Amino acid sequence: MISYYFQVVILALIQGISEFIPVSSSAHLVLISSLTQFDYKSIEIDISLHLGSLIAILTYFWRDLINILENKKILSLIFFGSIPITIIGFILFNFEIIYLLRDLRLIAWTTLIFGILMYYSDRKLEHKNINNNLNIKNIFIIGLYQILALIPGVSRSGIVITTCRFFKFNRVDSLKISFYLSIPALAGASILSFKNLSEKSFELNLFIFTSIFLSFIFSFLTIKFLLFYLKKFSLNLFVYYRIILSILLFLVAYG
């Protein structure tokens, strides 16, 4: 029993840190499941961890979210940009296509390729911000690219930040757009996960709620750190990390 909770701590730590930094939380969760004998590898646990991250966003940005609710333009743009991944994610989940994407070889390639794209996007000059430059055209394109995040290894935050940087949004606002778009995405994923929760045993429910709480703590601390970091530094650290991670994934997948 204790070992099960230890597993939840490890998974929550991975989720909380890697959900918001552009390195793909799902890639790390799939990798840890492949390298260990963890008993709880279900997608329900994965998405429960995402719910903890969602609560962390709502808690950290509650003042910003109140302002967004009063700003009909930004609110409608965030809603519009979330439509593509909501529709495609629902289809992939219900037809169980999502399970076919959890392949280490695919994850290794996406981790490397989208890390390189992130590097080139961060070379762009930054002069755009959310309030003045976010419009229906660029948010729709950002939303379309966010669909790629359904493939483990791409990273939802990574692809959104990369696309925003190609549009010349500054790093902090690129990160904020990623945060705002994550709210509908994580909420939808959590709803899909919990729709059959009442049919599960109490023990499994307890693991789920434990994973939510721990993921919330780790996610909250990561958000705070990342906003501070990107005010002063580039995305290079995450690019280098993705390259190293992809090498590890290649070794495991093809070894």
C-alpha positions as CSV (number, residue, x, y, z in Angstrom):
1,M,0.0,0.0,0.0
2,I,2.8,2.4,0.9
3,S,4.5,1.7,-2.4
4,Y,1.3,2.8,-4.3
5,Y,1.4,6.2,-2.6
6,F,5.1,6.5,-3.3
7,Q,4.3,6.0,-6.9
8,V,1.6,8.7,-6.8
9,V,4.2,11.1,-5.2
10,I,6.6,10.5,-8.1
11,L,4.0,10.8,-10.8
12,A,2.6,14.0,-9.2
13,L,6.1,15.5,-9.0
14,I,6.7,14.7,-12.7
15,Q,3.3,16.1,-13.7
16,G,3.5,19.2,-11.6
17,I,6.9,20.2,-12.9
18,S,6.6,19.1,-16.5
19,E,3.0,20.2,-17.3
20,F,3.9,23.9,-17.5
21,I,7.5,23.9,-18.6
22,P,7.7,23.1,-22.3
23,V,9.0,19.5,-22.0
24,S,5.8,17.3,-22.2
25,S,4.4,15.9,-19.0
26,S,2.7,13.0,-20.8
27,A,6.1,12.0,-22.3
28,H,7.6,11.8,-18.8
29,L,4.6,9.9,-17.4
30,V,4.7,7.3,-20.3
31,L,8.5,7.0,-19.8
32,I,8.4,6.5,-16.1
33,S,5.7,3.8,-16.6
34,S,7.9,2.1,-19.1
35,L,11.0,2.1,-16.9
36,T,9.3,1.1,-13.7
37,Q,6.9,-1.5,-12.3
38,F,4.3,1.0,-11.3
39,D,0.9,-0.5,-10.8
40,Y,-1.1,2.5,-11.7
41,K,-0.4,3.4,-15.3
42,S,-4.0,4.2,-16.4
43,I,-4.8,7.3,-18.4
44,E,-7.3,8.1,-15.6
45,I,-4.4,8.6,-13.1
46,D,-2.6,10.7,-15.8
47,I,-5.6,13.0,-16.3
48,S,-6.3,13.2,-12.5
49,L,-2.8,14.6,-12.2
50,H,-3.7,17.2,-14.9
51,L,-6.7,18.2,-12.7
52,G,-4.3,19.1,-9.9
53,S,-2.5,21.3,-12.4
54,L,-5.7,22.9,-13.4
55,I,-6.6,23.8,-9.8
56,A,-3.1,25.3,-9.4
57,I,-3.6,27.6,-12.5
58,L,-7.0,28.7,-11.2
59,T,-5.5,29.4,-7.8
60,Y,-2.4,31.3,-9.0
61,F,-4.1,33.4,-11.7
62,W,-7.5,34.0,-10.0
63,R,-7.0,37.8,-10.2
64,D,-6.1,37.6,-13.9
65,L,-9.0,35.3,-14.6
66,I,-11.4,37.7,-13.0
67,N,-10.1,40.4,-15.3
68,I,-10.4,38.1,-18.3
69,L,-14.1,37.4,-17.3
70,E,-14.7,41.1,-17.5
71,N,-12.8,41.4,-20.8
72,K,-15.1,39.9,-23.4
73,K,-12.6,40.1,-26.2
74,I,-9.9,38.1,-24.5
75,L,-12.4,35.7,-23.0
76,S,-13.9,34.9,-26.4
77,L,-10.5,34.5,-28.0
78,I,-9.4,32.0,-25.3
79,F,-12.7,30.1,-25.8
80,F,-12.3,30.2,-29.6
81,G,-8.7,29.0,-29.5
82,S,-9.7,26.1,-27.3
83,I,-12.3,24.7,-29.7
84,P,-9.9,22.6,-31.9
85,I,-8.2,20.6,-29.2
86,T,-11.5,20.1,-27.4
87,I,-13.2,18.5,-30.5
88,I,-10.2,16.4,-31.6
89,G,-9.3,15.4,-28.0
90,F,-12.9,14.2,-27.4
91,I,-12.8,12.1,-30.7
92,L,-9.4,10.6,-29.9
93,F,-10.4,9.7,-26.4
94,N,-13.8,8.2,-27.2
95,F,-12.5,6.1,-30.1
96,E,-9.5,5.1,-27.9
97,I,-7.1,6.4,-30.6
98,I,-5.3,8.3,-27.8
99,Y,-3.9,5.0,-26.5
100,L,-2.2,4.3,-29.9
101,L,-0.2,7.6,-29.5
102,R,1.5,6.5,-26.3
103,D,4.5,4.9,-28.1
104,L,8.0,5.5,-27.0
105,R,9.5,5.7,-30.5
106,L,6.9,8.4,-31.5
107,I,7.5,10.2,-28.2
108,A,11.3,10.2,-28.8
109,W,10.9,11.8,-32.2
110,T,8.3,14.4,-31.2
111,T,10.4,15.4,-28.1
112,L,13.4,16.1,-30.4
113,I,11.7,17.7,-33.4
114,F,9.5,20.1,-31.4
115,G,12.5,20.9,-29.1
116,I,14.4,22.1,-32.2
117,L,11.3,24.1,-33.4
118,M,11.2,25.8,-30.0
119,Y,14.8,26.8,-30.4
120,Y,14.2,28.5,-33.7
121,S,11.0,30.2,-32.6
122,D,12.8,31.8,-29.7
123,R,15.2,33.5,-32.1
124,K,12.3,35.8,-33.1
125,L,12.3,39.4,-31.9
126,E,9.6,40.0,-29.3
127,H,7.4,43.0,-29.4
128,K,3.8,41.7,-29.3
129,N,1.6,41.3,-26.2
130,I,-1.8,39.8,-25.3
131,N,-3.8,43.0,-24.9
132,N,-2.7,44.6,-28.1
133,N,-1.9,41.8,-30.5
134,L,-3.9,38.7,-29.7
135,N,-6.6,38.4,-32.4
136,I,-9.0,35.8,-33.8
137,K,-6.5,34.9,-36.6
138,N,-3.5,34.1,-34.5
139,I,-5.4,32.5,-31.7
140,F,-7.1,30.2,-34.1
141,I,-3.7,29.1,-35.6
142,I,-2.3,28.7,-32.1
143,G,-5.4,26.6,-31.2
144,L,-4.8,24.4,-34.3
145,Y,-1.2,23.8,-33.4
146,Q,-2.3,23.0,-29.8
147,I,-4.0,19.8,-31.2
148,L,-0.5,18.4,-31.7
149,A,-0.1,18.3,-27.9
150,L,-2.4,15.3,-27.9
151,I,0.7,13.4,-29.1
152,P,2.9,12.7,-26.1
153,G,6.3,14.4,-26.5
154,V,5.0,17.5,-28.2
155,S,4.1,19.3,-25.0
156,R,1.0,21.4,-24.9
157,S,2.8,24.4,-23.3
158,G,5.7,23.8,-25.6
159,I,3.7,24.0,-28.9
160,V,1.7,27.0,-27.7
161,I,4.8,28.9,-26.6
162,T,6.6,27.9,-29.8
163,T,3.7,29.1,-32.0
164,C,3.4,32.3,-30.0
165,R,7.1,33.0,-30.3
166,F,6.8,32.5,-34.1
167,F,4.1,35.2,-34.0
168,K,6.6,37.4,-32.1
169,F,4.8,37.5,-28.7
170,N,7.2,38.1,-25.9
171,R,8.2,35.1,-23.7
172,V,6.1,36.0,-20.7
173,D,2.9,36.6,-22.7
174,S,3.5,33.5,-24.7
175,L,3.6,31.6,-21.4
176,K,0.4,33.3,-20.2
177,I,-1.4,32.4,-23.4
178,S,-0.3,28.8,-22.8
179,F,-1.6,29.0,-19.2
180,Y,-5.0,30.5,-20.3
181,L,-5.5,27.9,-23.1
182,S,-4.6,25.1,-20.7
183,I,-7.7,25.8,-18.5
184,P,-10.3,24.5,-21.0
185,A,-8.0,21.7,-22.2
186,L,-7.3,20.4,-18.7
187,A,-10.9,20.9,-17.6
188,G,-12.1,18.8,-20.6
189,A,-9.6,16.1,-20.0
190,S,-10.5,15.9,-16.4
191,I,-14.2,15.6,-17.1
192,L,-13.5,12.7,-19.5
193,S,-11.4,11.0,-16.8
194,F,-14.0,11.4,-14.0
195,K,-17.2,10.5,-15.9
196,N,-16.9,6.9,-14.7
197,L,-15.3,7.6,-11.4
198,S,-18.4,6.5,-9.4
199,E,-17.9,3.0,-10.7
200,K,-14.4,2.7,-9.2
201,S,-13.5,1.4,-5.8
202,F,-12.9,3.8,-2.9
203,E,-9.3,2.9,-2.8
204,L,-8.8,4.0,-6.3
205,N,-10.7,7.2,-5.6
206,L,-8.3,7.9,-2.7
207,F,-5.3,7.5,-5.0
208,I,-6.9,9.9,-7.5
209,F,-7.6,12.6,-4.9
210,T,-4.1,12.2,-3.5
211,S,-2.6,12.6,-6.9
212,I,-4.7,15.8,-7.5
213,F,-3.5,17.3,-4.2
214,L,0.2,16.6,-4.8
215,S,0.0,17.7,-8.4
216,F,-1.5,21.0,-7.3
217,I,1.3,21.7,-4.9
218,F,4.1,20.9,-7.4
219,S,2.3,22.7,-10.2
220,F,1.8,25.9,-8.2
221,L,5.5,26.1,-7.3
222,T,6.4,25.4,-10.9
223,I,4.2,28.2,-12.3
224,K,5.7,30.7,-9.8
225,F,9.2,29.6,-10.8
226,L,8.6,29.7,-14.6
227,L,7.1,33.2,-14.7
228,F,10.1,34.4,-12.8
229,Y,12.6,32.5,-15.1
230,L,11.2,33.6,-18.4
231,K,11.4,37.3,-17.4
232,K,15.1,36.9,-17.4
233,F,16.2,34.0,-19.6
234,S,15.5,32.4,-22.9
235,L,14.0,29.0,-23.7
236,N,17.4,27.4,-24.3
237,L,17.4,25.5,-21.0
238,F,14.3,23.6,-22.0
239,V,15.6,23.0,-25.6
240,Y,18.7,21.4,-24.2
241,Y,16.7,19.3,-21.8
242,R,14.4,18.1,-24.5
243,I,17.4,17.0,-26.6
244,I,18.9,15.0,-23.6
245,L,15.4,13.5,-22.9
246,S,15.0,12.5,-26.5
247,I,18.3,10.7,-26.5
248,L,17.2,8.8,-23.4
249,L,13.9,8.0,-25.1
250,F,15.7,6.7,-28.2
251,L,17.9,4.5,-26.1
252,V,14.9,3.0,-24.3
253,A,12.7,2.7,-27.4
254,Y,15.3,1.3,-29.8
255,G,17.6,-0.3,-27.3
